[in-house]
Amino acid sequence: MIYGGERCFAAGADIREMAEADFVAMTARATRLQDALNRVAAIGKPVVAAITGYALGGGLELALAADIRIAGESAKLGQPEIMLGVIPGAGGTQRLPRLIGPSRAKDLVFTGRNVTASEALDLGLVDRVVPDAEVHAAAADWAARFVAGPAVALRAAKQAIDQGLNADLATGLTVERTLFAGLFGTADQREGMRAFLAKDKPSFQWSSRDPAR
């Protein structure tokens, strides 16, 4: 779970610090930021962003690297970089349109406007809106359902979806097929199918034979 605290998720960069930066400095900084958020996106487990208060600029880009986003009722989200004479530099122009579509993403990036949690839900930018005081608990509840789950299959499902979105259909199907077949060498697959046939509850366990664990 990615959580910034009760009052704010992440309000973005320090503009005073950035104001005098040059091309060389910002090229390096943008590379580091993208690398960091790429690592978040590549975590081999379900990741939820618990959004309270502001999620702006790089803060929203961090939330976009999660698998789902749960926001408090008073949350504000946006990519305000255009109002500073720049554009998002840590994935906002790429992950945002993949999530909500190009036209809606362009509206947010072109205008730099903030959206409420309610509008973010309508746009598909967040997946659920709850009372502010319940954000952390709601995100924890969502994540808790996977704690005793089949970790290797969850990792494969996430990898198949994410890689498929960045490829043509034929390539995506190849990724899916390869990962699907590979799961037949895991203890989780054997336990899951054993439990199904026995009409039992599966008990997925840590296994050194499953490299994703």
C-alpha positions as CSV (number, residue, x, y, z in Angstrom):
1,M,0.0,0.0,0.0
2,I,1.2,3.5,-0.9
3,Y,0.0,6.0,1.7
4,G,1.1,9.6,2.4
5,G,-0.7,10.1,5.7
6,E,-4.1,11.4,6.9
7,R,-3.8,14.9,5.3
8,C,-1.9,14.5,2.0
9,F,-0.9,11.7,-0.4
10,A,1.8,13.7,-2.2
11,A,1.6,17.3,-3.4
12,G,4.3,17.1,-6.0
13,A,7.7,18.7,-6.5
14,D,9.3,21.6,-4.8
15,I,8.9,24.3,-7.5
16,R,11.3,26.7,-5.8
17,E,14.0,24.1,-6.1
18,M,13.1,23.4,-9.8
19,A,12.8,27.0,-11.0
20,E,16.4,27.5,-11.8
21,A,17.2,24.0,-13.0
22,D,18.6,23.6,-16.5
23,F,18.1,20.9,-19.2
24,V,20.9,18.7,-18.0
25,A,19.8,18.7,-14.4
26,M,16.2,18.0,-15.3
27,T,17.1,15.3,-17.8
28,A,18.9,13.4,-15.0
29,R,16.1,14.1,-12.5
30,A,13.3,13.0,-14.8
31,T,15.2,9.8,-15.5
32,R,15.6,9.0,-11.8
33,L,11.9,9.8,-11.2
34,Q,10.8,7.6,-14.0
35,D,13.1,4.8,-12.9
36,A,11.7,5.0,-9.4
37,L,8.1,4.9,-10.5
38,N,8.8,2.1,-13.0
39,R,10.1,0.1,-10.0
40,V,6.8,0.7,-8.1
41,A,4.8,-0.3,-11.2
42,A,6.9,-3.5,-11.5
43,I,6.4,-4.7,-8.0
44,G,5.2,-8.3,-8.3
45,K,2.3,-7.9,-5.9
46,P,-1.0,-6.1,-6.0
47,V,-0.3,-2.4,-5.1
48,V,-3.0,0.0,-3.9
49,A,-2.6,3.8,-3.6
50,A,-4.5,5.2,-0.6
51,I,-5.1,8.8,-1.6
52,T,-5.9,11.5,1.0
53,G,-5.8,15.2,0.4
54,Y,-3.7,16.2,-2.6
55,A,-2.2,13.9,-5.3
56,L,-0.8,16.4,-7.7
57,G,2.0,16.3,-10.3
58,G,4.5,13.7,-9.3
59,G,2.1,12.6,-6.5
60,L,-0.5,11.6,-9.0
61,E,2.2,10.0,-11.2
62,L,3.1,7.9,-8.1
63,A,-0.6,6.9,-7.7
64,L,-0.8,6.0,-11.4
65,A,2.0,3.4,-10.8
66,A,-0.3,1.5,-8.5
67,D,-2.7,-1.2,-9.6
68,I,-5.8,0.5,-8.1
69,R,-6.5,3.8,-6.4
70,I,-8.8,4.4,-3.4
71,A,-9.4,8.1,-2.6
72,G,-11.0,10.0,0.2
73,E,-14.0,12.2,-0.5
74,S,-12.0,15.4,-0.2
75,A,-9.1,14.3,-2.3
76,K,-7.9,16.5,-5.2
77,L,-6.0,15.0,-8.1
78,G,-4.3,16.6,-11.1
79,Q,-1.3,17.2,-13.4
80,P,-0.8,20.9,-13.0
81,E,2.6,21.1,-14.8
82,I,1.3,22.9,-17.8
83,M,0.6,26.0,-15.6
84,L,4.3,26.0,-14.9
85,G,5.3,26.0,-18.6
86,V,6.2,22.3,-18.5
87,I,4.6,18.9,-18.9
88,P,4.4,15.8,-16.6
89,G,7.8,14.1,-16.5
90,A,7.4,11.0,-14.4
91,G,4.9,9.1,-16.5
92,G,1.8,11.3,-16.5
93,T,1.6,11.7,-20.2
94,Q,1.9,7.9,-20.6
95,R,0.2,6.1,-17.7
96,L,-2.7,8.6,-17.5
97,P,-4.0,8.1,-21.1
98,R,-3.6,4.3,-20.7
99,L,-5.8,4.5,-17.7
100,I,-8.5,6.9,-18.6
101,G,-8.1,7.3,-22.4
102,P,-6.3,9.9,-24.5
103,S,-9.1,12.6,-24.7
104,R,-9.7,12.7,-20.9
105,A,-6.0,12.6,-20.2
106,K,-5.4,15.5,-22.6
107,D,-8.1,17.5,-20.9
108,L,-6.3,17.1,-17.5
109,V,-2.8,17.7,-18.9
110,F,-3.7,20.6,-21.2
111,T,-5.7,22.5,-18.6
112,G,-3.7,21.5,-15.5
113,R,-6.9,21.5,-13.5
114,N,-7.5,19.6,-10.3
115,V,-10.4,17.2,-10.1
116,T,-12.4,16.1,-7.1
117,A,-12.5,12.5,-5.9
118,S,-16.1,12.3,-7.4
119,E,-15.0,13.4,-10.8
120,A,-11.9,11.2,-10.6
121,L,-14.2,8.3,-10.0
122,D,-16.3,9.2,-13.0
123,L,-13.2,9.5,-15.2
124,G,-11.8,6.1,-14.0
125,L,-8.8,7.9,-12.5
126,V,-9.7,6.3,-9.1
127,D,-11.5,3.0,-8.5
128,R,-13.3,3.8,-5.2
129,V,-14.1,6.8,-3.1
130,V,-14.6,6.5,0.7
131,P,-14.9,8.9,3.6
132,D,-11.6,10.5,4.3
133,A,-11.2,8.7,7.7
134,E,-11.6,5.3,6.0
135,V,-9.0,5.6,3.2
136,H,-6.3,3.7,5.0
137,A,-8.6,1.0,6.2
138,A,-10.3,0.5,2.8
139,A,-6.9,0.2,1.1
140,A,-5.7,-2.2,3.8
141,D,-8.8,-4.3,3.4
142,W,-8.3,-4.5,-0.4
143,A,-4.7,-5.6,0.0
144,A,-5.4,-8.1,2.8
145,R,-7.4,-10.3,0.5
146,F,-4.2,-11.2,-1.3
147,V,-1.9,-12.0,1.7
148,A,-2.8,-15.7,1.7
149,G,-3.3,-15.9,-2.0
150,P,-1.3,-17.6,-4.8
151,A,1.6,-15.1,-5.0
152,V,3.1,-16.5,-8.1
153,A,-0.1,-16.5,-10.1
154,L,-0.9,-12.9,-8.9
155,R,2.5,-11.8,-10.1
156,A,1.9,-13.6,-13.5
157,A,-1.5,-12.0,-13.8
158,K,-0.1,-8.5,-13.2
159,Q,2.8,-9.1,-15.6
160,A,0.5,-10.4,-18.3
161,I,-1.9,-7.4,-18.1
162,D,0.8,-4.7,-17.9
163,Q,3.0,-6.2,-20.6
164,G,0.0,-6.8,-22.9
165,L,-1.1,-3.2,-22.6
166,N,2.2,-2.1,-24.0
167,A,2.1,-4.5,-27.0
168,D,-0.1,-5.6,-29.9
169,L,-2.7,-8.3,-29.2
170,A,-0.6,-11.1,-30.7
171,T,2.4,-10.3,-28.5
172,G,0.1,-9.9,-25.5
173,L,-1.4,-13.3,-26.1
174,T,2.1,-14.8,-26.4
175,V,3.0,-13.3,-23.0
176,E,-0.2,-14.7,-21.5
177,R,0.3,-18.2,-22.9
178,T,3.8,-18.4,-21.7
179,L,3.0,-17.2,-18.2
180,F,-0.1,-19.5,-18.1
181,A,1.9,-22.6,-19.0
182,G,4.7,-21.7,-16.6
183,L,2.3,-21.7,-13.6
184,F,1.9,-25.5,-14.1
185,G,5.3,-25.9,-12.5
186,T,4.4,-24.2,-9.2
187,A,3.2,-25.5,-5.9
188,D,0.4,-23.0,-5.9
189,Q,-1.1,-24.5,-9.0
190,R,-1.0,-28.0,-7.6
191,E,-2.6,-26.8,-4.3
192,G,-5.2,-24.7,-6.0
193,M,-6.4,-27.5,-8.3
194,R,-6.2,-30.1,-5.5
195,A,-8.4,-27.9,-3.3
196,F,-10.9,-27.4,-6.1
197,L,-11.3,-31.1,-6.8
198,A,-11.5,-31.9,-3.1
199,K,-14.0,-29.1,-2.6
200,D,-11.6,-27.7,0.0
201,K,-10.2,-24.3,0.8
202,P,-6.7,-23.9,-0.8
203,S,-3.8,-23.3,1.5
204,F,-1.1,-21.5,-0.5
205,Q,2.3,-21.8,1.1
206,W,5.8,-20.3,0.7
207,S,7.8,-22.4,-1.7
208,S,11.5,-22.1,-2.7
209,R,10.6,-23.7,-6.0
210,D,8.5,-20.7,-6.9
211,P,11.1,-18.0,-7.9
212,A,8.6,-15.1,-7.7
213,R,8.3,-15.6,-3.9
